[in-house]
Structure formats: structure tokens, C-alpha cells
Amino acid sequence: MQFFSRRDGRARRIMTQPPELSQQETVILAETFRLLGDPTRLRILLHCLSGARAVGEIAGALDLSQSLVSHHLRLLRGARLVRGERRAQQVFYMLADDHVSTMLADMASHIAEERSPS
């Protein structure tokens, strides 16, 4: 069952019942959350929330080495959290789909609510 909510001025789909997952799918979901538990990977994902980014741009903005960023992007790509798009000599990375971007934006908003005075 699903219903729609208007929060922050935009319509959003909210699931009241998550899809049933097989045991293997549950393991994959747990691995995805484990990957998201690394602060560096999370910073990379949040940096890509606003659009496609090249490895060098990510590294410079987050003060990380390009090899470290490439390593994390490989893991994130394997988990289907980001995808790469080749443009001439560079590969630009972006969040894989709306599920990933919505989840990250919602969780960032959730954390920001803790800072806000009630």
C-alpha cells in the first residue's frame, strides 16, 4: 500500500509496506547499508547528490586522494549506488537513481532536524 504526502512543498511517495525480500536480497541490503556506514563513501555520495562529478573534482572538493576516491567509487558502483558516464577522457559519477538520491536527501534532512530548534 502506498500514499502520497506533501512535505516541503513536493509530492512524495511513502510506502507503508516495504516489498518482501528474499534471504539473499536481505543480505544485499545489509551490505548496502554497511557500505553507507563509511563516512568517506557517504561524503562522496552526498557530494554527487547535486549532479555528475569527475573523480578529480570529488577528490579536490573533499580533500581526498584520487586513488582513494576511485577505490570508493568502485565499491559504490558495485553496489549500484552510483553510475559512471564517460565524457571524452573523463568519467563522471552520479547517483544511480532516484531511490538513492531520495534516501540520501531524506536522511540528511532527518539529521538536520535534530539541529533545528523545536
VOKENU-614405 format. One record per residue (C-alpha): residue number from 1; z, x, y. Coordinates in Angstrom, 1 decimal, always signed. Example, Ala and Ser with C-alpha at 12.3 -4.5 7.8 and 13.67 -1.06 7.14 Angstrom:
# residues 2
k/Z/X/Y
1/+7.8/+12.3/-4.5
2/+7.1/+13.7/-1.1
This chain:
# residues 118
k/Z/X/Y
1/+0.0/+0.0/+0.0
2/-0.8/+1.2/+3.5
3/-0.2/+0.0/+7.0
4/-1.2/+1.3/+10.4
5/+1.1/+2.3/+13.2
6/+0.5/+3.1/+16.8
7/+2.6/+6.2/+17.6
8/+1.9/+8.4/+20.7
9/-1.0/+6.1/+21.6
10/-3.1/+6.7/+18.5
11/-3.5/+4.7/+15.3
12/-2.3/+6.4/+12.2
13/-2.4/+5.5/+8.6
14/+1.0/+5.6/+6.9
15/+1.3/+5.5/+3.2
16/+4.2/+3.6/+1.8
17/+3.5/+4.6/-1.8
18/+2.1/+8.1/-2.5
19/-0.5/+8.4/-5.2
20/+0.8/+9.1/-8.6
21/+0.3/+12.8/-9.5
22/-0.1/+14.3/-13.0
23/+2.2/+17.1/-14.0
24/-0.5/+19.7/-13.2
25/-1.1/+18.1/-9.8
26/+2.7/+18.2/-9.1
27/+2.7/+22.0/-9.9
28/-0.3/+22.5/-7.5
29/+1.6/+20.5/-4.8
30/+4.7/+22.6/-5.3
31/+2.6/+25.8/-5.0
32/+1.0/+24.5/-1.8
33/+4.5/+23.9/-0.3
34/+5.5/+27.4/-1.4
35/+2.5/+28.9/+0.5
36/+3.5/+26.9/+3.5
37/+7.0/+28.3/+3.3
38/+5.8/+31.7/+4.5
39/+6.3/+32.0/+8.3
40/+3.2/+34.2/+8.8
41/+0.9/+31.8/+6.9
42/+2.4/+28.9/+8.8
43/+1.8/+30.6/+12.1
44/-1.9/+31.3/+11.1
45/-2.3/+27.6/+10.2
46/-0.7/+26.4/+13.4
47/-3.0/+28.8/+15.4
48/-6.0/+27.3/+13.7
49/-4.9/+23.7/+14.5
50/-6.8/+23.7/+17.7
51/-10.1/+25.0/+16.2
52/-12.0/+27.6/+14.3
53/-10.8/+31.2/+14.8
54/-12.1/+34.6/+13.7
55/-9.8/+37.0/+11.8
56/-9.7/+39.4/+14.7
57/-8.7/+36.6/+17.2
58/-6.0/+35.4/+14.9
59/-4.7/+38.9/+14.4
60/-4.6/+39.6/+18.1
61/-3.0/+36.3/+19.1
62/-0.3/+36.6/+16.5
63/+0.2/+40.4/+16.8
64/-0.7/+40.9/+13.1
65/-3.0/+43.4/+11.4
66/-6.4/+42.1/+10.5
67/-5.8/+43.1/+6.8
68/-2.6/+41.1/+6.7
69/-4.4/+38.1/+8.3
70/-7.2/+38.4/+5.8
71/-4.8/+38.5/+2.9
72/-3.0/+35.4/+4.0
73/-6.3/+33.6/+4.7
74/-7.5/+34.4/+1.2
75/-4.3/+32.7/-0.2
76/-4.7/+29.7/+2.2
77/-8.4/+29.4/+1.3
78/-7.5/+29.4/-2.4
79/-5.1/+26.5/-1.8
80/-7.8/+24.6/+0.1
81/-5.7/+24.6/+3.3
82/-8.4/+26.5/+5.3
83/-12.1/+26.9/+5.0
84/-14.3/+29.6/+6.4
85/-17.7/+29.3/+8.2
86/-19.9/+32.3/+8.7
87/-21.4/+32.6/+12.1
88/-23.6/+35.7/+12.4
89/-21.4/+38.7/+11.5
90/-18.1/+36.9/+11.6
91/-16.3/+34.3/+9.5
92/-14.4/+31.7/+11.5
93/-11.5/+29.9/+9.8
94/-10.4/+26.3/+10.4
95/-8.1/+23.9/+8.7
96/-9.7/+22.4/+5.7
97/-9.5/+18.8/+6.6
98/-7.6/+16.0/+8.5
99/-4.9/+15.9/+5.8
100/-3.9/+19.4/+6.6
101/-4.1/+19.1/+10.4
102/-2.2/+15.8/+10.4
103/+0.5/+17.1/+8.2
104/+1.0/+20.2/+10.4
105/+0.9/+18.3/+13.6
106/+3.4/+15.7/+12.3
107/+5.8/+18.4/+11.0
108/+5.6/+20.3/+14.3
109/+6.3/+17.0/+16.2
110/+9.2/+16.3/+13.8
111/+10.8/+19.8/+14.6
112/+10.2/+19.3/+18.3
113/+12.1/+16.0/+18.2
114/+15.2/+18.0/+17.3
115/+14.9/+19.9/+20.6
116/+14.4/+16.8/+22.7
117/+17.4/+15.1/+24.2
118/+18.0/+11.7/+22.7
